[in-house]
Amino acid sequence: MLRAEGVSREFGSGDAVTRVLHDCGVEVFAGQTVAIVGKSGSGKSTFANCLSGLDKPTTGRITLLGHDLATLDEKRMARLRAEHIGFVLQKDNLVPTLNIEENVAAPLIMSGVKLSAALKRAREALDQVSLSHRARSWPGQVSGGEAQRAAVARACVNEPSIVFADEPTGALDEENGLVVQKLFRAMVKERGAASVIVTHDLDLAQGADVVVRMAKGTLVASGWFG
Ligand SMILES: Nc1ncnc2c1ncn2[C@@H]1O[C@H](COP(=O)(O)OP(=O)(O)OP(=O)(O)O)[C@@H](O)[C@H]1O
C-alpha cells in the first residue's frame, strides 16, 4: 500500500540548509494502522507529509497505492487524493466558506459524486462522529474539537484506501478520542484500508499495529503490536 525508502527532506538553500529528515523508510500494508510518535520537532509531520504526497522529499523513493510519487504530476496527484486518500491535517482543516456538511462532502464532489448524494453521505459520516447537529454550522462557529471531528468525517467519507492523520485527537476529550480511534480502526480492519497517524496520544498509539518512533529526523525504533 505504501513503501518509503531513503527519504530525506531539507529546507532552505546554501548555507541556510536545514536537514529535517535523514534516510527514513517505512512500509504500510492493507489492514494496518501505523502510528508515528516522537518528541515535538522530531520530524513526524514532515515525514507524514512526504509519505502522503503533500510534500516532496529531497531524496528517496515513495510508492503509494502503486504510484511512484515522483512521477505523478499535480493533476494525477490531486485525483489520487480525491478518490483514494483521506487527510486530517494538523491545522486549517476546513474550508471557512463551506458549511460543515459541505466540507465533509467536498472529497466526494471532487470525485464526481452528485451534490445531493454527496451531502447525504456527508451527513451519515457526521453522524458517525456525533456531529449531525452541526451539519449546517460554519467552521468559525464550531469548537476546535468539533472541527477536528468534522475533519475526521471528511477523511473517511470517500472510503479511502489510506488515511493520513496528523494529531487527529489532539483537540478531543477522551470520549471523542475513542470515537475517532474506533472509526479509524473499523475502516482499517473491516475494509482493508490503512492509516498512518502522527500522534502524541498514547491510547491512539497503543491501538496501532505498528508504532514508529522518530528522534531528530530519523526513525529510531519501530514495534509491531499486531
Ligand atoms: N518549511 C520548513 N522550513 C524550515 N524548517 C521546517 C519547515 N517545516 C518543518 N521544519 C522544521 O523541521 C523540524 C520538524 O518539524 P515537524 O513539524 O516535522 O516536527 P513534528 O515532530 O511533527 O513536531 P510536532 O509534534 O511539534 O508537530 C522542526 O524543527 C521544524 O522547525
The ligand as an ORCA input file, in Angstrom:
! r2SCAN-3c Opt
* xyz 0 1
  N       9.071     24.608      5.945
  C      10.019     24.457      6.876
  N      11.147     25.184      6.839
  C      12.118     25.026      7.760
  N      12.068     24.142      8.783
  C      10.952     23.397      8.880
  C       9.875     23.500      7.943
  N       8.924     22.607      8.305
  C       9.379     21.990      9.418
  N      10.602     22.470      9.745
  C      11.403     22.043     10.913
  O      11.524     20.652     10.895
  C      11.510     20.119     12.200
  C      10.493     19.013     12.281
  O       9.188     19.581     12.157
  P       7.893     18.672     12.168
  O       6.715     19.586     12.098
  O       8.021     17.621     11.150
  O       8.012     18.027     13.632
  P       6.945     17.191     14.463
  O       7.675     16.035     15.049
  O       5.756     16.885     13.630
  O       6.577     18.232     15.591
  P       5.199     18.464     16.434
  O       4.983     17.215     17.251
  O       5.530     19.648     17.275
  O       4.100     18.725     15.448
  C      11.245     21.285     13.133
  O      12.454     21.686     13.725
  C      10.712     22.352     12.225
  O      11.038     23.637     12.675
*
